Amino acid sequence: MSDSEPKSPCVSICWLDEADICKGCYRSADEITDWRMKNAEGKREILRRAQQRRDEDSIIKLN
């Protein structure tokens, strides 16, 4: 994986569900707040968790 700084996954659809997960980018409210303070690896970890949430949400919608 590249050492370049990951870009924010924000898609300007800011809507937090009951678990404080944004339905636009799938980051938690804390992850959104902390994004600017994280180094590249910290941002990649946030992106991994967000992708996992997105994948889980897709599976739920298919069922």
C-alpha positions in Angstrom: 0.0 0.0 0.0 1.2 3.5 -0.8 2.5 5.8 1.9 0.5 8.7 0.4 -2.1 10.4 2.6 -5.5 8.8 2.1 -8.3 11.2 1.0 -11.4 11.7 3.0 -14.2 9.4 2.1 -16.8 12.1 2.7 -19.4 12.2 -0.1 -21.3 15.2 1.4 -24.2 13.0 2.6 -23.9 13.6 6.3 -26.5 11.6 8.1 -25.7 9.7 11.3 -27.8 6.7 12.2 -28.7 5.5 15.7 -25.2 4.1 16.2 -23.6 7.4 15.1 -22.4 5.9 11.8 -22.6 8.2 8.8 -24.7 6.7 6.1 -22.7 8.5 3.4 -19.1 7.5 4.3 -19.7 4.9 6.9 -17.3 6.5 9.4 -18.3 6.9 13.0 -18.9 10.3 14.4 -15.6 10.0 16.4 -13.7 8.8 13.2 -15.0 11.9 11.3 -13.9 14.2 14.1 -10.5 12.5 14.5 -9.8 12.3 10.7 -7.6 15.4 10.5 -5.5 14.4 13.5 -4.7 10.9 12.2 -1.5 10.0 10.3 -1.7 8.1 7.0 -1.9 4.7 8.7 -4.6 5.9 11.1 -6.6 7.1 8.2 -6.2 3.8 6.4 -7.5 2.0 9.5 -10.5 4.2 9.6 -11.1 3.5 5.9 -10.8 -0.2 6.5 -13.4 -0.1 9.3 -15.7 2.1 7.2 -15.5 -0.3 4.2 -16.3 -3.2 6.6 -19.4 -1.3 7.8 -20.4 -0.6 4.2 -20.0 -4.2 3.2 -22.1 -5.4 6.2 -24.8 -2.8 5.4 -24.9 -4.1 1.8 -25.4 -7.7 3.0 -28.2 -6.6 5.3 -29.9 -4.8 2.5 -29.7 -7.8 0.2 -31.5 -10.0 2.8 
